[in-house]
Amino acid sequence: MKSIEDINQKISRGEAAVLTAAELKRRIAEGEHLTVSDVDVVTTATFGIMSGTLALLHIHVSEPGTFHHAEKAWLNGVPAIPGPCPNERIGVVDLVVFGTSRANPSYGGGHLFRDLVEGKKVELVIEAAGIEISRKVTLSELGLARMVTTRSAFMNYQAFINRSQSTVKTIFSVQGISGPYREVTVSGCGDINPLQNDPQGRVIGVGSRVLLNGGMGYIMGQGTRSSREHPNLAAFADMKEMVPDMMGGFVTADGPECITSLGVAIPVIDNTILDSIRISNAGIPLPIADIEDRTAFTSSHYGEVWDHTDLVITYSPEACLQCEPCQAAAICPTRAIIPGEKIDPLRCVHCGTCIRECIGDAFYGDLGTITVDGTPVPITCRQSSREHALRICDHLKALVTEGKFHLMGKCGNLW
């Protein structure tokens, strides 16, 4: 058995054996016998829509005495909640901004968070006792910018299907889920998800160091709606350390949502942890729920989602019909399509929505099918990107290997 201190010493010396979860599972699948002595750290990650995301911001507005206290506030039109501190007469505001708050049907908190992290100027407007004050601000000017997740990185989520004759508008789809049994939408990154590789919370816990949207952060504990069967995490991190490509906004059929990512380095301290990490997509249940009541009525497994499917959506310029307007670009939930030119790799999350919209078949990706009641139903929207999660695993592996990320042992259990 190894201790986290032992592993951290090896990290400091540049001697730690670090693998991504995908690398370890691939080597095991190829027949290699790995033991605890062969690996010290395994990096895991998940990336996708996580509604339970908010930001706590401290912003200088004006000179002291200009206003009593902010009563209402907006950032780029996204509503913010002033407080809890009134900051009476000192010219500053504390704001809480939900990732699910929206300025309009195509711009919400997730878009705002990414704009801030990209260094863009955003417009702050406050109302105080009948007066309105506005100014442009950037992330670097903020006294504090902390992101908090109230519910993130579910161990395994659900797939959604519509068994009725109608089309249901929902956050779990870009265009609504049509029925009956015509399509299915999915969330979750499968066997590289952090909690999926430590389902008992033996090393992941309160105080564990993580990457939240690429920024150094820590786990606070369980998130809302967490249970032993379907656990999730609450975490926080400094937005000034975050990476734009690892976060953002996503426009669903029911309005803007927030994209969040979480990376966790798991210390391989004993055989029990190593055995947990051996889990594969085919061994992870995927509950399938009717979108009308979100109650699971059957199940599949993540092997149908991520094994032998295309993780990346590709674009063929030769097949493009140069439609005006481009329907695929219009419906793209992250505005990643540059019509007639390319897919912006820094914005595309490979959800697959464009595939059905393009009449010229210029966009391609095999999203696979899920067997529901004996019938294969096509996956039409992926609200998690395994491709992005794999990149985060690689990034975290590099940080650990280079001695820039040391492990933090938990100071409390998740349950």
Helices and strands as residue ranges (DSSP letters): H 4-13, E 18-20, H 21-29, G 36-38, E 41-49, E 52-60, E 72-75, E 78-82, E 92-98, E 102-104, E 107-108, H 109-117, E 122-128, E 131-137, G 139-141, E 144-152, E 159-161, E 167-168, E 177-178, E 184-186, G 190-192, G 195-197, E 209-212, E 215-222, E 233-238, G 239-241, G 244-246, E 248-252, E 255-267, H 271-277, G 281-283, E 285-290, E 295-301, H 303-306, E 314-315, G 317-319, H 327-331, E 337-338, E 342-343, H 353-357, E 363-364, E 369-372, E 375-382, H 386-401
